[in-house]
Amino acid sequence: MCQNGQHFKLCTCHGKPLTSDDYRWTLKRYVGQTLSTMDGMLIEPDFELSPELTEAYFTAELNQRQCFDFDYIPSEGDNLYLYNPRSKSYRFLSFIFRSGQWVWGSYNAFVDETEDFNEGKISFE
């Protein structure tokens, strides 16, 4: 899958079907605080999807180059989810764009509202 020194690309894959083997991404825009009164349990993001696909690997890549295959300038508060749809446990990485860089973190869905902005698969170059 991923080898040291290999880059990734966040592909929108318009018109191309995704397979169950594809790692996926979802980009969300921060809307603001929610008025919801939901109860439940939060699932915290992980620090890795696999031994090679770690928070440190993705953070470095996201902050050093353009990883998206479309014209995109991050906005303060944008939230990027990376996940494996085959995972039996719900494992994902989450990054928030803050002060001009991507940092590991997530929003509290009971307090913060986001909306989907774009999505696709993670490909490795």
Backbone as XML, in Angstrom:
<?xml version="1.0"?>
<chain id="A" units="angstrom">
  <residue number="1" name="MET">
    <atom name="N" x="0.852" y="-1.192" z="0.000"/>
    <atom name="CA" x="0.000" y="0.000" z="0.000"/>
    <atom name="C" x="0.882" y="1.234" z="0.000"/>
  </residue>
  <residue number="2" name="CYS">
    <atom name="N" x="1.281" y="1.731" z="1.114"/>
    <atom name="CA" x="2.070" y="2.951" z="1.206"/>
    <atom name="C" x="3.479" y="2.587" z="1.633"/>
  </residue>
  <residue number="3" name="GLN">
    <atom name="N" x="4.465" y="3.154" z="0.960"/>
    <atom name="CA" x="5.840" y="2.904" z="1.326"/>
    <atom name="C" x="6.495" y="4.216" z="1.696"/>
  </residue>
  <residue number="4" name="ASN">
    <atom name="N" x="7.539" y="4.147" z="2.516"/>
    <atom name="CA" x="8.235" y="5.357" z="2.929"/>
    <atom name="C" x="8.643" y="6.179" z="1.720"/>
  </residue>
  <residue number="5" name="GLY">
    <atom name="N" x="8.466" y="7.492" z="1.818"/>
    <atom name="CA" x="8.826" y="8.382" z="0.734"/>
    <atom name="C" x="7.739" y="8.552" z="-0.308"/>
  </residue>
  <residue number="6" name="GLN">
    <atom name="N" x="6.668" y="7.823" z="-0.193"/>
    <atom name="CA" x="5.590" y="7.891" z="-1.166"/>
    <atom name="C" x="4.620" y="9.000" z="-0.797"/>
  </residue>
  <residue number="7" name="HIS">
    <atom name="N" x="4.149" y="9.731" z="-1.794"/>
    <atom name="CA" x="3.182" y="10.795" z="-1.571"/>
    <atom name="C" x="1.768" y="10.264" z="-1.782"/>
  </residue>
  <residue number="8" name="PHE">
    <atom name="N" x="0.793" y="10.970" z="-1.239"/>
    <atom name="CA" x="-0.597" y="10.625" z="-1.475"/>
    <atom name="C" x="-1.288" y="11.788" z="-2.168"/>
  </residue>
  <residue number="9" name="LYS">
    <atom name="N" x="-2.410" y="11.504" z="-2.790"/>
    <atom name="CA" x="-3.233" y="12.511" z="-3.444"/>
    <atom name="C" x="-4.674" y="12.271" z="-3.003"/>
  </residue>
  <residue number="10" name="LEU">
    <atom name="N" x="-5.369" y="13.361" z="-2.677"/>
    <atom name="CA" x="-6.782" y="13.275" z="-2.307"/>
    <atom name="C" x="-7.583" y="13.519" z="-3.583"/>
  </residue>
  <residue number="11" name="CYS">
    <atom name="N" x="-8.042" y="12.428" z="-4.184"/>
    <atom name="CA" x="-8.695" y="12.460" z="-5.494"/>
    <atom name="C" x="-10.212" y="12.531" z="-5.355"/>
  </residue>
  <residue number="12" name="THR">
    <atom name="N" x="-10.822" y="13.375" z="-6.159"/>
    <atom name="CA" x="-12.284" y="13.473" z="-6.155"/>
    <atom name="C" x="-12.907" y="12.361" z="-6.991"/>
  </residue>
  <residue number="13" name="CYS">
    <atom name="N" x="-12.176" y="11.836" z="-7.957"/>
    <atom name="CA" x="-12.607" y="10.672" z="-8.745"/>
    <atom name="C" x="-13.974" y="10.848" z="-9.384"/>
  </residue>
  <residue number="14" name="HIS">
    <atom name="N" x="-14.274" y="12.021" z="-9.907"/>
    <atom name="CA" x="-15.569" y="12.251" z="-10.552"/>
    <atom name="C" x="-15.782" y="11.249" z="-11.676"/>
  </residue>
  <residue number="15" name="GLY">
    <atom name="N" x="-16.882" y="10.532" z="-11.622"/>
    <atom name="CA" x="-17.241" y="9.577" z="-12.654"/>
    <atom name="C" x="-16.575" y="8.227" z="-12.524"/>
  </residue>
  <residue number="16" name="LYS">
    <atom name="N" x="-15.689" y="8.061" z="-11.563"/>
    <atom name="CA" x="-15.018" y="6.781" z="-11.363"/>
    <atom name="C" x="-15.579" y="6.126" z="-10.109"/>
  </residue>
  <residue number="17" name="PRO">
    <atom name="N" x="-16.011" y="4.864" z="-10.209"/>
    <atom name="CA" x="-16.555" y="4.201" z="-9.013"/>
    <atom name="C" x="-15.460" y="3.907" z="-7.995"/>
  </residue>
  <residue number="18" name="LEU">
    <atom name="N" x="-15.799" y="4.062" z="-6.734"/>
    <atom name="CA" x="-14.880" y="3.722" z="-5.654"/>
    <atom name="C" x="-15.031" y="2.250" z="-5.325"/>
  </residue>
  <residue number="19" name="THR">
    <atom name="N" x="-13.935" y="1.617" z="-4.942"/>
    <atom name="CA" x="-13.996" y="0.214" z="-4.544"/>
    <atom name="C" x="-13.941" y="0.125" z="-3.025"/>
  </residue>
  <residue number="20" name="SER">
    <atom name="N" x="-14.250" y="-1.037" z="-2.514"/>
    <atom name="CA" x="-14.222" y="-1.222" z="-1.057"/>
    <atom name="C" x="-12.795" y="-1.216" z="-0.525"/>
  </residue>
  <residue number="21" name="ASP">
    <atom name="N" x="-11.797" y="-1.336" z="-1.410"/>
    <atom name="CA" x="-10.396" y="-1.319" z="-0.990"/>
    <atom name="C" x="-9.823" y="0.087" z="-0.877"/>
  </residue>
  <residue number="22" name="ASP">
    <atom name="N" x="-10.543" y="1.088" z="-1.349"/>
    <atom name="CA" x="-10.037" y="2.451" z="-1.359"/>
    <atom name="C" x="-10.126" y="3.104" z="0.023"/>
  </residue>
  <residue number="23" name="TYR">
    <atom name="N" x="-9.010" y="3.711" z="0.447"/>
    <atom name="CA" x="-9.082" y="4.594" z="1.600"/>
    <atom name="C" x="-9.835" y="5.835" z="1.140"/>
  </residue>
  <residue number="24" name="ARG">
    <atom name="N" x="-10.629" y="6.431" z="2.004"/>
    <atom name="CA" x="-11.487" y="7.550" z="1.616"/>
    <atom name="C" x="-11.167" y="8.804" z="2.414"/>
  </residue>
  <residue number="25" name="TRP">
    <atom name="N" x="-11.649" y="9.938" z="1.907"/>
    <atom name="CA" x="-11.522" y="11.206" z="2.620"/>
    <atom name="C" x="-12.811" y="11.993" z="2.451"/>
  </residue>
  <residue number="26" name="THR">
    <atom name="N" x="-13.107" y="12.805" z="3.447"/>
    <atom name="CA" x="-14.229" y="13.736" z="3.404"/>
    <atom name="C" x="-13.740" y="15.068" z="3.952"/>
  </residue>
  <residue number="27" name="LEU">
    <atom name="N" x="-14.020" y="16.119" z="3.216"/>
    <atom name="CA" x="-13.650" y="17.466" z="3.621"/>
    <atom name="C" x="-14.918" y="18.183" z="4.065"/>
  </residue>
  <residue number="28" name="LYS">
    <atom name="N" x="-14.868" y="18.768" z="5.248"/>
    <atom name="CA" x="-16.039" y="19.454" z="5.804"/>
    <atom name="C" x="-15.693" y="20.906" z="6.100"/>
  </residue>
  <residue number="29" name="ARG">
    <atom name="N" x="-16.684" y="21.754" z="6.000"/>
    <atom name="CA" x="-16.544" y="23.161" z="6.370"/>
    <atom name="C" x="-17.187" y="23.369" z="7.733"/>
  </residue>
  <residue number="30" name="TYR">
    <atom name="N" x="-16.507" y="24.137" z="8.570"/>
    <atom name="CA" x="-17.056" y="24.458" z="9.883"/>
    <atom name="C" x="-18.152" y="25.504" z="9.706"/>
  </residue>
  <residue number="31" name="VAL">
    <atom name="N" x="-19.325" y="25.237" z="10.266"/>
    <atom name="CA" x="-20.471" y="26.144" z="10.150"/>
    <atom name="C" x="-20.604" y="27.004" z="11.400"/>
  </residue>
  <residue number="32" name="GLY">
    <atom name="N" x="-20.417" y="26.413" z="12.559"/>
    <atom name="CA" x="-20.542" y="27.129" z="13.826"/>
    <atom name="C" x="-21.085" y="26.209" z="14.893"/>
  </residue>
  <residue number="33" name="GLN">
    <atom name="N" x="-21.482" y="26.784" z="15.987"/>
    <atom name="CA" x="-22.046" y="25.978" z="17.062"/>
    <atom name="C" x="-23.450" y="25.518" z="16.667"/>
  </residue>
  <residue number="34" name="THR">
    <atom name="N" x="-23.769" y="24.304" z="17.070"/>
    <atom name="CA" x="-25.062" y="23.722" z="16.760"/>
    <atom name="C" x="-26.054" y="23.999" z="17.887"/>
  </residue>
  <residue number="35" name="LEU">
    <atom name="N" x="-27.308" y="23.983" z="17.542"/>
    <atom name="CA" x="-28.359" y="24.160" z="18.539"/>
    <atom name="C" x="-28.945" y="22.817" z="18.964"/>
  </residue>
  <residue number="36" name="SER">
    <atom name="N" x="-28.330" y="21.751" z="18.495"/>
    <atom name="CA" x="-28.803" y="20.404" z="18.779"/>
    <atom name="C" x="-28.716" y="20.088" z="20.270"/>
  </residue>
  <residue number="37" name="THR">
    <atom name="N" x="-29.637" y="19.262" z="20.720"/>
    <atom name="CA" x="-29.618" y="18.802" z="22.110"/>
    <atom name="C" x="-29.428" y="17.289" z="22.159"/>
  </residue>
  <residue number="38" name="MET">
    <atom name="N" x="-28.664" y="16.739" z="21.212"/>
    <atom name="CA" x="-28.426" y="15.297" z="21.144"/>
    <atom name="C" x="-27.607" y="14.820" z="22.335"/>
  </residue>
  <residue number="39" name="ASP">
    <atom name="N" x="-27.834" y="13.582" z="22.708"/>
    <atom name="CA" x="-27.012" y="12.891" z="23.686"/>
    <atom name="C" x="-26.330" y="11.745" z="22.958"/>
  </residue>
  <residue number="40" name="GLY">
    <atom name="N" x="-25.198" y="11.312" z="23.474"/>
    <atom name="CA" x="-24.512" y="10.185" z="22.866"/>
    <atom name="C" x="-23.072" y="10.125" z="23.321"/>
  </residue>
  <residue number="41" name="MET">
    <atom name="N" x="-22.305" y="9.340" z="22.576"/>
    <atom name="CA" x="-20.902" y="9.158" z="22.901"/>
    <atom name="C" x="-20.067" y="9.556" z="21.692"/>
  </residue>
  <residue number="42" name="LEU">
    <atom name="N" x="-19.006" y="10.324" z="21.923"/>
    <atom name="CA" x="-18.119" y="10.729" z="20.847"/>
    <atom name="C" x="-17.114" y="9.626" z="20.546"/>
  </residue>
  <residue number="43" name="ILE">
    <atom name="N" x="-16.778" y="9.475" z="19.269"/>
    <atom name="CA" x="-15.703" y="8.586" z="18.858"/>
    <atom name="C" x="-14.521" y="9.476" z="18.513"/>
  </residue>
  <residue number="44" name="GLU">
    <atom name="N" x="-13.437" y="9.305" z="19.219"/>
    <atom name="CA" x="-12.243" y="10.123" z="19.013"/>
    <atom name="C" x="-11.459" y="9.610" z="17.810"/>
  </residue>
  <residue number="45" name="PRO">
    <atom name="N" x="-10.781" y="10.502" z="17.089"/>
    <atom name="CA" x="-9.949" y="10.055" z="15.971"/>
    <atom name="C" x="-8.733" y="9.279" z="16.467"/>
  </residue>
  <residue number="46" name="ASP">
    <atom name="N" x="-8.220" y="8.421" z="15.579"/>
    <atom name="CA" x="-7.016" y="7.646" z="15.879"/>
    <atom name="C" x="-5.775" y="8.437" z="15.489"/>
  </residue>
  <residue number="47" name="PHE">
    <atom name="N" x="-4.617" y="7.854" z="15.759"/>
    <atom name="CA" x="-3.347" y="8.442" z="15.350"/>
    <atom name="C" x="-2.756" y="7.715" z="14.143"/>
  </residue>
  <residue number="48" name="GLU">
    <atom name="N" x="-3.411" y="6.611" z="13.723"/>
    <atom name="CA" x="-2.952" y="5.901" z="12.531"/>
    <atom name="C" x="-4.080" y="5.069" z="11.940"/>
  </residue>
  <residue number="49" name="LEU">
    <atom name="N" x="-4.030" y="4.912" z="10.612"/>
    <atom name="CA" x="-4.936" y="3.998" z="9.919"/>
    <atom name="C" x="-4.253" y="2.648" z="9.722"/>
  </residue>
  <residue number="50" name="SER">
    <atom name="N" x="-2.932" y="2.686" z="9.642"/>
    <atom name="CA" x="-2.086" y="1.499" z="9.549"/>
    <atom name="C" x="-0.713" y="1.925" z="10.058"/>
  </residue>
  <residue number="51" name="PRO">
    <atom name="N" x="0.225" y="0.996" z="10.211"/>
    <atom name="CA" x="1.549" y="1.402" z="10.701"/>
    <atom name="C" x="2.236" y="2.452" z="9.814"/>
  </residue>
  <residue number="52" name="GLU">
    <atom name="N" x="1.951" y="2.466" z="8.513"/>
    <atom name="CA" x="2.550" y="3.436" z="7.597"/>
    <atom name="C" x="1.735" y="4.714" z="7.474"/>
  </residue>
  <residue number="53" name="LEU">
    <atom name="N" x="0.446" y="4.636" z="7.681"/>
    <atom name="CA" x="-0.459" y="5.772" z="7.464"/>
    <atom name="C" x="-0.802" y="6.418" z="8.801"/>
  </residue>
  <residue number="54" name="THR">
    <atom name="N" x="0.108" y="7.265" z="9.245"/>
    <atom name="CA" x="0.008" y="7.842" z="10.577"/>
    <atom name="C" x="-0.375" y="9.317" z="10.536"/>
  </residue>
  <residue number="55" name="GLU">
    <atom name="N" x="-0.746" y="9.820" z="11.683"/>
    <atom name="CA" x="-1.059" y="11.239" z="11.833"/>
    <atom name="C" x="0.138" y="12.087" z="11.417"/>
  </residue>
  <residue number="56" name="ALA">
    <atom name="N" x="1.341" y="11.694" z="11.824"/>
    <atom name="CA" x="2.551" y="12.459" z="11.495"/>
    <atom name="C" x="2.800" y="12.481" z="9.988"/>
  </residue>
  <residue number="57" name="TYR">
    <atom name="N" x="2.626" y="11.352" z="9.324"/>
    <atom name="CA" x="2.812" y="11.265" z="7.871"/>
    <atom name="C" x="1.853" y="12.203" z="7.147"/>
  </residue>
  <residue number="58" name="PHE">
    <atom name="N" x="0.563" y="12.120" z="7.466"/>
    <atom name="CA" x="-0.432" y="12.948" z="6.782"/>
    <atom name="C" x="-0.263" y="14.428" z="7.115"/>
  </residue>
  <residue number="59" name="THR">
    <atom name="N" x="0.038" y="14.757" z="8.380"/>
    <atom name="CA" x="0.219" y="16.161" z="8.760"/>
    <atom name="C" x="1.372" y="16.788" z="7.973"/>
  </residue>
  <residue number="60" name="ALA">
    <atom name="N" x="2.489" y="16.080" z="7.888"/>
    <atom name="CA" x="3.646" y="16.600" z="7.150"/>
    <atom name="C" x="3.294" y="16.833" z="5.680"/>
  </residue>
  <residue number="61" name="GLU">
    <atom name="N" x="2.663" y="15.870" z="5.051"/>
    <atom name="CA" x="2.298" y="15.995" z="3.638"/>
    <atom name="C" x="1.293" y="17.124" z="3.403"/>
  </residue>
  <residue number="62" name="LEU">
    <atom name="N" x="0.273" y="17.194" z="4.234"/>
    <atom name="CA" x="-0.759" y="18.222" z="4.063"/>
    <atom name="C" x="-0.185" y="19.627" z="4.189"/>
  </residue>
  <residue number="63" name="ASN">
    <atom name="N" x="0.811" y="19.799" z="5.046"/>
    <atom name="CA" x="1.372" y="21.125" z="5.295"/>
    <atom name="C" x="2.539" y="21.480" z="4.372"/>
  </residue>
  <residue number="64" name="GLN">
    <atom name="N" x="3.022" y="20.522" z="3.576"/>
    <atom name="CA" x="4.169" y="20.789" z="2.709"/>
    <atom name="C" x="3.814" y="20.935" z="1.235"/>
  </residue>
  <residue number="65" name="ARG">
    <atom name="N" x="2.654" y="20.434" z="0.815"/>
    <atom name="CA" x="2.329" y="20.480" z="-0.614"/>
    <atom name="C" x="0.825" y="20.434" z="-0.820"/>
  </residue>
  <residue number="66" name="GLN">
    <atom name="N" x="0.414" y="20.668" z="-2.056"/>
    <atom name="CA" x="-1.005" y="20.591" z="-2.417"/>
    <atom name="C" x="-1.359" y="19.120" z="-2.622"/>
  </residue>
  <residue number="67" name="CYS">
    <atom name="N" x="-2.165" y="18.567" z="-1.741"/>
    <atom name="CA" x="-2.510" y="17.145" z="-1.792"/>
    <atom name="C" x="-3.848" y="16.881" z="-2.479"/>
  </residue>
  <residue number="68" name="PHE">
    <atom name="N" x="-4.601" y="17.924" z="-2.789"/>
    <atom name="CA" x="-5.922" y="17.766" z="-3.398"/>
    <atom name="C" x="-5.815" y="17.824" z="-4.924"/>
  </residue>
  <residue number="69" name="ASP">
    <atom name="N" x="-6.681" y="17.118" z="-5.617"/>
    <atom name="CA" x="-6.649" y="17.128" z="-7.083"/>
    <atom name="C" x="-7.596" y="18.176" z="-7.679"/>
  </residue>
  <residue number="70" name="PHE">
    <atom name="N" x="-8.017" y="19.127" z="-6.886"/>
    <atom name="CA" x="-8.871" y="20.217" z="-7.358"/>
    <atom name="C" x="-8.361" y="21.517" z="-6.746"/>
  </residue>
  <residue number="71" name="ASP">
    <atom name="N" x="-8.757" y="22.633" z="-7.334"/>
    <atom name="CA" x="-8.336" y="23.926" z="-6.801"/>
    <atom name="C" x="-8.983" y="24.136" z="-5.441"/>
  </residue>
  <residue number="72" name="TYR">
    <atom name="N" x="-8.158" y="24.182" z="-4.433"/>
    <atom name="CA" x="-8.673" y="24.285" z="-3.070"/>
    <atom name="C" x="-7.713" y="25.102" z="-2.219"/>
  </residue>
  <residue number="73" name="ILE">
    <atom name="N" x="-8.248" y="26.098" z="-1.581"/>
    <atom name="CA" x="-7.512" y="26.875" z="-0.595"/>
    <atom name="C" x="-8.223" y="26.658" z="0.735"/>
  </residue>
  <residue number="74" name="PRO">
    <atom name="N" x="-7.547" y="26.029" z="1.699"/>
    <atom name="CA" x="-8.215" y="25.744" z="2.977"/>
    <atom name="C" x="-8.697" y="27.021" z="3.668"/>
  </residue>
  <residue number="75" name="SER">
    <atom name="N" x="-9.833" y="26.907" z="4.310"/>
    <atom name="CA" x="-10.387" y="27.982" z="5.126"/>
    <atom name="C" x="-10.210" y="27.614" z="6.596"/>
  </residue>
  <residue number="76" name="GLU">
    <atom name="N" x="-10.051" y="28.631" z="7.418"/>
    <atom name="CA" x="-9.927" y="28.409" z="8.855"/>
    <atom name="C" x="-11.092" y="27.538" z="9.341"/>
  </residue>
  <residue number="77" name="GLY">
    <atom name="N" x="-10.760" y="26.448" z="10.015"/>
    <atom name="CA" x="-11.781" y="25.572" z="10.568"/>
    <atom name="C" x="-12.172" y="24.391" z="9.691"/>
  </residue>
  <residue number="78" name="ASP">
    <atom name="N" x="-11.666" y="24.326" z="8.436"/>
    <atom name="CA" x="-11.978" y="23.165" z="7.592"/>
    <atom name="C" x="-11.539" y="21.895" z="8.309"/>
  </residue>
  <residue number="79" name="ASN">
    <atom name="N" x="-12.288" y="20.814" z="8.088"/>
    <atom name="CA" x="-12.053" y="19.546" z="8.781"/>
    <atom name="C" x="-11.909" y="18.445" z="7.744"/>
  </residue>
  <residue number="80" name="LEU">
    <atom name="N" x="-10.793" y="17.720" z="7.784"/>
    <atom name="CA" x="-10.517" y="16.638" z="6.844"/>
    <atom name="C" x="-10.530" y="15.311" z="7.585"/>
  </residue>
  <residue number="81" name="TYR">
    <atom name="N" x="-11.402" y="14.387" z="7.133"/>
    <atom name="CA" x="-11.473" y="13.026" z="7.674"/>
    <atom name="C" x="-10.824" y="12.075" z="6.683"/>
  </residue>
  <residue number="82" name="LEU">
    <atom name="N" x="-9.987" y="11.172" z="7.169"/>
    <atom name="CA" x="-9.385" y="10.107" z="6.374"/>
    <atom name="C" x="-9.772" y="8.795" z="7.042"/>
  </residue>
  <residue number="83" name="TYR">
    <atom name="N" x="-10.257" y="7.836" z="6.240"/>
    <atom name="CA" x="-10.730" y="6.608" z="6.859"/>
    <atom name="C" x="-10.676" y="5.437" z="5.893"/>
  </residue>
  <residue number="84" name="ASN">
    <atom name="N" x="-10.810" y="4.246" z="6.458"/>
    <atom name="CA" x="-10.852" y="3.006" z="5.695"/>
    <atom name="C" x="-12.254" y="2.424" z="5.860"/>
  </residue>
  <residue number="85" name="PRO">
    <atom name="N" x="-13.053" y="2.394" z="4.794"/>
    <atom name="CA" x="-14.424" y="1.900" z="4.938"/>
    <atom name="C" x="-14.509" y="0.407" z="5.271"/>
  </residue>
  <residue number="86" name="ARG">
    <atom name="N" x="-13.426" y="-0.337" z="5.084"/>
    <atom name="CA" x="-13.432" y="-1.770" z="5.394"/>
    <atom name="C" x="-13.173" y="-2.052" z="6.859"/>
  </residue>
  <residue number="87" name="SER">
    <atom name="N" x="-12.718" y="-1.066" z="7.592"/>
    <atom name="CA" x="-12.347" y="-1.265" z="8.987"/>
    <atom name="C" x="-13.551" y="-1.740" z="9.804"/>
  </residue>
  <residue number="88" name="LYS">
    <atom name="N" x="-13.364" y="-2.800" z="10.555"/>
    <atom name="CA" x="-14.461" y="-3.323" z="11.377"/>
    <atom name="C" x="-14.746" y="-2.406" z="12.565"/>
  </residue>
  <residue number="89" name="SER">
    <atom name="N" x="-13.708" y="-1.758" z="13.061"/>
    <atom name="CA" x="-13.909" y="-0.728" z="14.081"/>
    <atom name="C" x="-13.847" y="0.604" z="13.352"/>
  </residue>
  <residue number="90" name="TYR">
    <atom name="N" x="-14.575" y="1.564" z="13.809"/>
    <atom name="CA" x="-14.631" y="2.843" z="13.115"/>
    <atom name="C" x="-13.361" y="3.632" z="13.410"/>
  </residue>
  <residue number="91" name="ARG">
    <atom name="N" x="-12.311" y="3.415" z="12.585"/>
    <atom name="CA" x="-11.034" y="4.102" z="12.750"/>
    <atom name="C" x="-10.941" y="5.206" z="11.716"/>
  </residue>
  <residue number="92" name="PHE">
    <atom name="N" x="-10.507" y="6.371" z="12.162"/>
    <atom name="CA" x="-10.336" y="7.484" z="11.234"/>
    <atom name="C" x="-9.312" y="8.460" z="11.781"/>
  </residue>
  <residue number="93" name="LEU">
    <atom name="N" x="-8.749" y="9.245" z="10.889"/>
    <atom name="CA" x="-7.901" y="10.363" z="11.263"/>
    <atom name="C" x="-8.691" y="11.623" z="10.987"/>
  </residue>
  <residue number="94" name="SER">
    <atom name="N" x="-8.439" y="12.662" z="11.750"/>
    <atom name="CA" x="-9.148" y="13.922" z="11.568"/>
    <atom name="C" x="-8.173" y="15.071" z="11.756"/>
  </residue>
  <residue number="95" name="PHE">
    <atom name="N" x="-8.230" y="16.027" z="10.833"/>
    <atom name="CA" x="-7.370" y="17.199" z="10.876"/>
    <atom name="C" x="-8.220" y="18.448" z="10.719"/>
  </residue>
  <residue number="96" name="ILE">
    <atom name="N" x="-7.840" y="19.505" z="11.420"/>
    <atom name="CA" x="-8.533" y="20.795" z="11.318"/>
    <atom name="C" x="-7.520" y="21.831" z="10.848"/>
  </residue>
  <residue number="97" name="PHE">
    <atom name="N" x="-7.944" y="22.695" z="9.921"/>
    <atom name="CA" x="-7.072" y="23.761" z="9.437"/>
    <atom name="C" x="-7.177" y="24.933" z="10.396"/>
  </residue>
  <residue number="98" name="ARG">
    <atom name="N" x="-6.057" y="25.188" z="11.105"/>
    <atom name="CA" x="-6.028" y="26.257" z="12.119"/>
    <atom name="C" x="-4.752" y="27.083" z="11.962"/>
  </residue>
  <residue number="99" name="SER">
    <atom name="N" x="-4.912" y="28.389" z="11.968"/>
    <atom name="CA" x="-3.767" y="29.312" z="11.909"/>
    <atom name="C" x="-2.822" y="28.990" z="10.759"/>
  </residue>
  <residue number="100" name="GLY">
    <atom name="N" x="-3.398" y="28.659" z="9.606"/>
    <atom name="CA" x="-2.606" y="28.454" z="8.401"/>
    <atom name="C" x="-1.971" y="27.101" z="8.231"/>
  </residue>
  <residue number="101" name="GLN">
    <atom name="N" x="-2.343" y="26.116" z="9.063"/>
    <atom name="CA" x="-1.796" y="24.777" z="8.888"/>
    <atom name="C" x="-2.782" y="23.710" z="9.350"/>
  </residue>
  <residue number="102" name="TRP">
    <atom name="N" x="-2.579" y="22.493" z="8.841"/>
    <atom name="CA" x="-3.393" y="21.350" z="9.244"/>
    <atom name="C" x="-2.831" y="20.786" z="10.539"/>
  </residue>
  <residue number="103" name="VAL">
    <atom name="N" x="-3.706" y="20.567" z="11.519"/>
    <atom name="CA" x="-3.320" y="19.972" z="12.798"/>
    <atom name="C" x="-4.284" y="18.832" z="13.110"/>
  </residue>
  <residue number="104" name="TRP">
    <atom name="N" x="-3.768" y="17.829" z="13.820"/>
    <atom name="CA" x="-4.617" y="16.712" z="14.228"/>
    <atom name="C" x="-5.665" y="17.235" z="15.198"/>
  </residue>
  <residue number="105" name="GLY">
    <atom name="N" x="-6.915" y="16.830" z="15.007"/>
    <atom name="CA" x="-7.985" y="17.235" z="15.907"/>
    <atom name="C" x="-9.339" y="16.985" z="15.278"/>
  </residue>
  <residue number="106" name="SER">
    <atom name="N" x="-10.368" y="17.123" z="16.070"/>
    <atom name="CA" x="-11.719" y="16.904" z="15.557"/>
    <atom name="C" x="-12.697" y="17.815" z="16.294"/>
  </residue>
  <residue number="107" name="TYR">
    <atom name="N" x="-13.862" y="17.946" z="15.720"/>
    <atom name="CA" x="-14.927" y="18.727" z="16.340"/>
    <atom name="C" x="-15.818" y="17.827" z="17.181"/>
  </residue>
  <residue number="108" name="ASN">
    <atom name="N" x="-16.484" y="18.426" z="18.129"/>
    <atom name="CA" x="-17.466" y="17.735" z="18.949"/>
    <atom name="C" x="-18.811" y="17.874" z="18.235"/>
  </residue>
  <residue number="109" name="ALA">
    <atom name="N" x="-19.316" y="16.773" z="17.697"/>
    <atom name="CA" x="-20.551" y="16.805" z="16.901"/>
    <atom name="C" x="-21.768" y="17.249" z="17.709"/>
  </residue>
  <residue number="110" name="PHE">
    <atom name="N" x="-21.666" y="17.219" z="19.021"/>
    <atom name="CA" x="-22.784" y="17.654" z="19.860"/>
    <atom name="C" x="-22.774" y="19.162" z="20.076"/>
  </residue>
  <residue number="111" name="VAL">
    <atom name="N" x="-21.662" y="19.802" z="19.727"/>
    <atom name="CA" x="-21.506" y="21.234" z="19.957"/>
    <atom name="C" x="-21.244" y="21.994" z="18.660"/>
  </residue>
  <residue number="112" name="ASP">
    <atom name="N" x="-20.466" y="21.385" z="17.766"/>
    <atom name="CA" x="-20.026" y="22.052" z="16.542"/>
    <atom name="C" x="-20.719" y="21.459" z="15.314"/>
  </residue>
  <residue number="113" name="GLU">
    <atom name="N" x="-21.113" y="22.332" z="14.399"/>
    <atom name="CA" x="-21.769" y="21.888" z="13.168"/>
    <atom name="C" x="-20.823" y="22.059" z="11.986"/>
  </residue>
  <residue number="114" name="THR">
    <atom name="N" x="-20.731" y="21.011" z="11.156"/>
    <atom name="CA" x="-19.962" y="21.061" z="9.922"/>
    <atom name="C" x="-20.859" y="20.601" z="8.786"/>
  </residue>
  <residue number="115" name="GLU">
    <atom name="N" x="-20.449" y="20.932" z="7.544"/>
    <atom name="CA" x="-21.180" y="20.449" z="6.379"/>
    <atom name="C" x="-20.187" y="19.887" z="5.383"/>
  </residue>
  <residue number="116" name="ASP">
    <atom name="N" x="-20.575" y="18.810" z="4.699"/>
    <atom name="CA" x="-19.700" y="18.191" z="3.713"/>
    <atom name="C" x="-19.409" y="19.173" z="2.587"/>
  </residue>
  <residue number="117" name="PHE">
    <atom name="N" x="-18.139" y="19.208" z="2.182"/>
    <atom name="CA" x="-17.690" y="20.110" z="1.132"/>
    <atom name="C" x="-17.227" y="19.331" z="-0.097"/>
  </residue>
  <residue number="118" name="ASN">
    <atom name="N" x="-16.494" y="18.224" z="0.116"/>
    <atom name="CA" x="-16.016" y="17.388" z="-0.974"/>
    <atom name="C" x="-15.585" y="16.046" z="-0.402"/>
  </residue>
  <residue number="119" name="GLU">
    <atom name="N" x="-15.385" y="15.056" z="-1.288"/>
    <atom name="CA" x="-14.992" y="13.728" z="-0.823"/>
    <atom name="C" x="-14.370" y="12.951" z="-1.966"/>
  </residue>
  <residue number="120" name="GLY">
    <atom name="N" x="-13.746" y="11.836" z="-1.639"/>
    <atom name="CA" x="-13.150" y="10.996" z="-2.669"/>
    <atom name="C" x="-12.298" y="9.915" z="-2.062"/>
  </residue>
  <residue number="121" name="LYS">
    <atom name="N" x="-11.281" y="9.482" z="-2.828"/>
    <atom name="CA" x="-10.404" y="8.411" z="-2.367"/>
    <atom name="C" x="-8.984" y="8.929" z="-2.228"/>
  </residue>
  <residue number="122" name="ILE">
    <atom name="N" x="-8.206" y="8.225" z="-1.425"/>
    <atom name="CA" x="-6.801" y="8.547" z="-1.243"/>
    <atom name="C" x="-6.009" y="7.637" z="-2.190"/>
  </residue>
  <residue number="123" name="SER">
    <atom name="N" x="-5.248" y="8.244" z="-3.094"/>
    <atom name="CA" x="-4.396" y="7.452" z="-3.976"/>
    <atom name="C" x="-2.941" y="7.726" z="-3.618"/>
  </residue>
  <residue number="124" name="PHE">
    <atom name="N" x="-2.076" y="6.773" z="-3.903"/>
    <atom name="CA" x="-0.668" y="6.883" z="-3.556"/>
    <atom name="C" x="0.168" y="6.941" z="-4.827"/>
  </residue>
  <residue number="125" name="GLU">
    <atom name="N" x="1.086" y="7.911" z="-4.865"/>
    <atom name="CA" x="1.904" y="8.149" z="-6.065"/>
    <atom name="C" x="3.286" y="7.569" z="-5.893"/>
  </residue>
</chain>
